Amino acid sequence: MIGMDLQTNDSTQGLSVKDKAFMSLDPLFTSYAMLFIKDVLELKKMTDRPMELFKLYSHYIQLVEVNGEVTGIDRLNNAVIYTVDDGTGSIPCIHYWDDGMEPDFEMIAPKTAVSVVGTLTEIEGKRKIKASAVTLSSPSQEHTNQQLTIQLKEHYAKPLTLSEAIVRNEEAILEAFLNNCSTEDIPTLDSLLLRENLPTMKTLQEAVLKKYRTLKISRLDRVLTDPHLIQLATTVANGMEGKTQAKQLIKEAHRLLIRQGDIMEVKNQSDFYQPVDDEYLRSLVLKIVNETTMQLALANNYRGITSPFIVARVEQTPEFEDFAFCEVKVNNILGKMVDCGDLYLTSNNHYKPTVPEF
């Protein structure tokens, strides 16, 4: 397939017109790049405010994810600065909060393992992360994140290429950019593929999840050899770089499903996976919140229940104790339960049932 290398202009004086027009079509531009702190500190800065961009191989990025241990905490009037160290380096992570939404400082203490996602910035010449979220990490998650960071670094190093669908629409994208249209008017990869009636990675991801739900519990190789998935992945590959193989795309869809918590790996059984039943998990979370609330409601200092506590309780249940469970899924379920009114979030980021069942 045709691809375009975006390694065009390393000058800090500004980006080329093509870079400015096409950088938002790079999936990494709007995703959190998982990096070691040493690599974050060594990124070359390409532009200044209002949009600070940094060069990661052939990618322009602004969002990063780091994982490490809290080695320092500095509380300000409307923020807390966590100094995070992952063994390769350390970086200050500034976590702001709105009025009346001061976080519970007791949740994150020195020597706590955390995962931080946010926007990379430079303040007074020093590189920092404006954190959008700071979450606790378990020992197993620390190890998983470290291994994933190593793997992703190799993936980031590959030259960025754009799909045939984008190349075929290159002139339209450049024209839209030069006419000073809003970013919403610039076509995205998915919209271009949809316009040409080609399935996207999201379509493939949904198909892989559907296959796992059909099999209930299965080895990865059964999914990789499924004729329907291979055919679908081959079609998706038509909109990507030529060396992308169908099985590689299925593996990528599989990896994303694991990271989102849609499927779980069976402990002590390599390459066996099972899909998560969202509705059952929702009812289980509600049961845990209600039971814990009933036990603690009479305590004078009862402030609600934290997400890490709920995740730990879920992992201890017979239904989930044999699986490597992803806390992202519980957090997503909690967010949906707040949106639909089953739970509400207190000012210190604790969960309480809207209508306690006791």
Secondary structure, DSSP 8 states (H G I E B T S, - for coil): -----------TT---HHHHHHGGGSGGGGS-EE--HHHHHH-EEEE-TTS-EEEETTEEE-EEEEEEEEEEEEE-SSEEEEEEE-SS-EEEEEEE--TT----GGGS-TT-EEEEEEEEEEETTEEEEEEEEEEE--HHHHHHHHHHHHHHHHHHTS-----HHHHHTHHHHHHHHHTT--GGGS--HHHHHHHTT---HHHHHHHHHHHHHHHSSEEHHHHHT-HHHHHHHHHHHTTS-TT--HHHHHHHHHHHHHHHTSEEEETTSTTEEEE--HHHHHHHHHHHHHHHHHHHTTSTT---B-HHHHHHHHHHSTTTTTEE--HHHHHHHHHHHHHTTSEEE-TTS-EEESS---
